[in-house]
Amino acid sequence: MGARIVGQAVVIVVGVRVSGEKCVLGVDVASSESQQFWLKFCRSLLARGLKGVQLVISDAHVGLK
């Protein structure tokens, strides 16, 4: 059949409004969480109007540092 399993990173960015409402701001799939991936992903969020970031919670992935 030729089927195989391939590991992928799924990144989901969730924002929280002052009111407490949660909003999905972005979703992307990548073969790795490289620095290049994170740079492109964060720039895409900025291009869509993201501003005023007050807190970031992550797993301290090397590509994000």
C-alpha positions in Angstrom: 0.0 0.0 0.0 2.9 2.4 0.5 1.4 4.1 3.6 3.8 5.7 6.1 3.7 7.8 9.2 5.4 11.2 9.0 5.9 13.4 12.1 4.7 16.9 11.8 4.5 19.9 14.1 1.1 21.5 14.5 1.3 25.0 16.0 -1.8 26.7 17.4 -1.7 30.3 18.7 -4.5 31.2 21.0 -5.1 34.8 22.2 -7.1 35.9 25.2 -9.0 39.1 25.2 -9.3 41.4 28.2 -12.8 40.1 28.6 -11.4 36.5 29.0 -12.7 35.3 25.6 -10.2 33.0 23.8 -9.6 33.3 20.1 -7.5 31.1 17.7 -5.2 33.6 16.0 -3.3 31.1 13.8 -2.7 27.5 13.0 0.1 26.0 10.9 1.7 22.6 10.1 5.4 22.2 9.6 7.9 19.4 9.2 9.9 20.9 12.0 9.8 23.8 14.5 12.9 25.5 13.0 13.9 29.1 13.6 12.9 29.8 10.0 9.4 28.3 10.6 8.8 30.4 13.7 10.1 33.6 12.0 7.7 33.1 9.1 4.8 32.1 11.3 5.3 35.1 13.7 5.7 37.5 10.8 2.4 36.2 9.3 0.6 37.0 12.6 2.1 40.5 12.7 1.1 41.0 9.0 -2.5 40.1 10.0 -2.5 42.8 12.8 -1.3 41.1 15.9 0.1 43.7 18.4 0.2 44.3 22.1 1.5 40.8 23.0 1.9 40.7 26.8 2.6 37.0 27.5 4.0 34.0 25.6 3.9 30.5 26.9 5.8 27.8 25.1 7.8 24.6 25.6 11.1 26.5 25.1 11.6 24.9 21.7 15.1 25.8 20.3 13.6 27.2 17.1 11.4 29.6 19.1 14.1 31.0 21.4 
